[in-house]
């Protein structure tokens, strides 16, 4: 195969979302009882994951905006 196309990021994400959707659909259709999540509050777990991701993303963006550009550069004081 002489012409290999470059990897498409959007296509990879679409494949991931479709695969996750199919897995969730199979779990709903088969109505399987999963023993290790029987006593867990899934709403609370999802909330904690989303909140944690929000904090990490905000912290990373703050690092990029405020600390990273100034690192290694001399302080330009007004003369």
KACOR-V876803 format. One record per backbone hydrogen bond with DSSP energy under -0.5 kcal/mol. NH is the residue of the N-H (numbers start at 0). CO is the residue of the C=O. Records with the same first field share a line. If there is no record, write none. Layout:
NH = CO + CO
//
This chain:
3 = 1
4 = 2
8 = 6
11 = 7
12 = 8
13 = 9
14 = 10
15 = 11
16 = 12
17 = 13
18 = 14
19 = 15
20 = 16
21 = 17
22 = 18
23 = 19
24 = 20
25 = 21
26 = 22
27 = 23
28 = 24
29 = 25
30 = 26
31 = 26
33 = 31
34 = 32
36 = 33
37 = 34
39 = 36
41 = 39
44 = 40
45 = 41
46 = 42
47 = 43
48 = 44
49 = 45
50 = 46
51 = 47
52 = 48
53 = 49
54 = 50
55 = 51
56 = 52
57 = 53
58 = 54
59 = 55
60 = 56
61 = 57
62 = 58
63 = 59
64 = 60
65 = 61
66 = 61 + 62
67 = 62
68 = 63
70 = 66 + 67
72 = 69
75 = 73
76 = 74
//
